[in-house]
Amino acid sequence: MNETQSMPPSLWAATAEPAPPVQPLDSDRTTDVVVVGGGYAGLSTALHLAEAGAQTLLVEANQIGWGASGRSGGQVIPGMKYDPDGMRRLFGDEAGHKMAQVFGATADHVFDLIERHDIACEATRAGWIQPAHSKAAESAALERCRQWQALGANVSALNAAEVADLLGSNAYHGGWIDRRGGSIQPLSYTRGLARACLAAGVTIHDRTAVSKLRQDAGAWQLPTEGGATIRARRVVLCTNGYTGALWPGLRKSIIAANSFQIATAPLPEDIGADILKGGVVASDTRNLLAYWRRDQAGRLIVGGRGTFDEPTSASDFRHLNRMLARIYPQAADQPIEYRWGGRVAITQDFLPHVHQPADGLSVLIGCQGRGIGLQTAMGRWLADYMASGESTRLPVPITSVRQIPLHSLRRLYVSAMLAYYKMRDLL
């Protein structure tokens, strides 16, 4: 675990609802379940475990939402990387069909929690648009739309004129809209989940880094860097893109890739009136995709790939300025108020993973860039499984921890992959 760090500066940190009143752990504790990680996955797991009657304690090494959950683009997109037909090819017709239906409902879990717990997080559900950057990509996007329509999802194909009208940009061909999607203020949502956890009886300690995991007499011992020790019958690791060395090989089972974002000042009415009508959000069909949205103050937020290292200056975000100018030339000269980044946990098969590498230890990892919906739902499903013991409550099989081959060379092959995808996008 890293040393405790303050909340990194971002638009979300500057505009979020206040943090819940939690403190570092200062004495030994015994509990039924301890959840490590205060992001979407950990908070959702803890909340649903507590609602099922489990005595639950959650610890976060920094502040609640310090990782990607407080730095994401705030787009709530249902599904995952694979289209329904892709899930059928991977898991067979029956299981793949069921997975498509289950993962297609991930956004519902987010907005249901927001409503049920009255979470103030600028929630808007106007839909997610995937515009096509080329004619070839348009064919693939329309096929994706057709597959979801066949499952009864509230989606529609869009022609070029309709895309231009909704986005306020002429940079794209046709595409489709998924009305199940939407947006939130991600740090406010994360803090709202923490408040819901507290109300449900979860004990939360932030700024409490766990230094190791060890089993002793049928229980887990979790010494912390502050000196206190937690004793628990069950442990859940939910650290995603900021996974450390708590369990052997886990950090090397993912690629923790950076995603960067910039936010303009609130757009003047003469520029912003036609941009993202009704509060829709968008991410395009490029391999190195661009994603963008507005916030409630009218800022335009644009995100995309980041350097492997942490950003150190505005120059690290220049590609996002170019992206903004390409999509919205009318806003290219608007001042940039905020720049920030966060790490996304990518698994080798682009699926969320549940591991049980030891008795009483569960791991939930792999947000795949759709963490708000995916990890919120996965936390609920993991808690249902832990409470019932029925593996059918999980939409994915429990797998072993598998390190990505040549993980130490990840900088080289990620760079090569980015160059390859950039070439494909240009072609």
Secondary structure as GFF3:
##gff-version 3
##sequence-region A 1 427
A	DSSP	alpha_helix	11	15	.	.	.	ID=ss1
A	DSSP	beta_strand	29	36	.	.	.	ID=ss2
A	DSSP	alpha_helix	40	51	.	.	.	ID=ss3
A	DSSP	beta_strand	56	59	.	.	.	ID=ss4
A	DSSP	three_ten_helix	68	70	.	.	.	ID=ss5
A	DSSP	beta_strand	75	76	.	.	.	ID=ss6
A	DSSP	alpha_helix	84	91	.	.	.	ID=ss7
A	DSSP	alpha_helix	93	103	.	.	.	ID=ss8
A	DSSP	alpha_helix	106	116	.	.	.	ID=ss9
A	DSSP	beta_strand	128	131	.	.	.	ID=ss10
A	DSSP	alpha_helix	135	150	.	.	.	ID=ss11
A	DSSP	beta_strand	155	158	.	.	.	ID=ss12
A	DSSP	alpha_helix	160	167	.	.	.	ID=ss13
A	DSSP	beta_strand	175	178	.	.	.	ID=ss14
A	DSSP	beta_strand	182	183	.	.	.	ID=ss15
A	DSSP	alpha_helix	186	200	.	.	.	ID=ss16
A	DSSP	beta_strand	203	205	.	.	.	ID=ss17
A	DSSP	beta_strand	214	216	.	.	.	ID=ss18
A	DSSP	beta_strand	219	223	.	.	.	ID=ss19
A	DSSP	beta_strand	229	237	.	.	.	ID=ss20
A	DSSP	three_ten_helix	240	242	.	.	.	ID=ss21
A	DSSP	three_ten_helix	251	253	.	.	.	ID=ss22
A	DSSP	beta_strand	254	264	.	.	.	ID=ss23
A	DSSP	alpha_helix	269	272	.	.	.	ID=ss24
A	DSSP	three_ten_helix	277	279	.	.	.	ID=ss25
A	DSSP	beta_strand	281	283	.	.	.	ID=ss26
A	DSSP	beta_strand	291	294	.	.	.	ID=ss27
A	DSSP	beta_strand	300	305	.	.	.	ID=ss28
A	DSSP	three_ten_helix	314	317	.	.	.	ID=ss29
A	DSSP	alpha_helix	318	327	.	.	.	ID=ss30
A	DSSP	three_ten_helix	329	331	.	.	.	ID=ss31
A	DSSP	beta_strand	336	347	.	.	.	ID=ss32
A	DSSP	beta_strand	353	358	.	.	.	ID=ss33
A	DSSP	beta_strand	361	365	.	.	.	ID=ss34
A	DSSP	alpha_helix	371	388	.	.	.	ID=ss35
A	DSSP	three_ten_helix	391	393	.	.	.	ID=ss36
A	DSSP	beta_strand	398	399	.	.	.	ID=ss37
A	DSSP	three_ten_helix	407	409	.	.	.	ID=ss38
A	DSSP	alpha_helix	410	426	.	.	.	ID=ss39
###
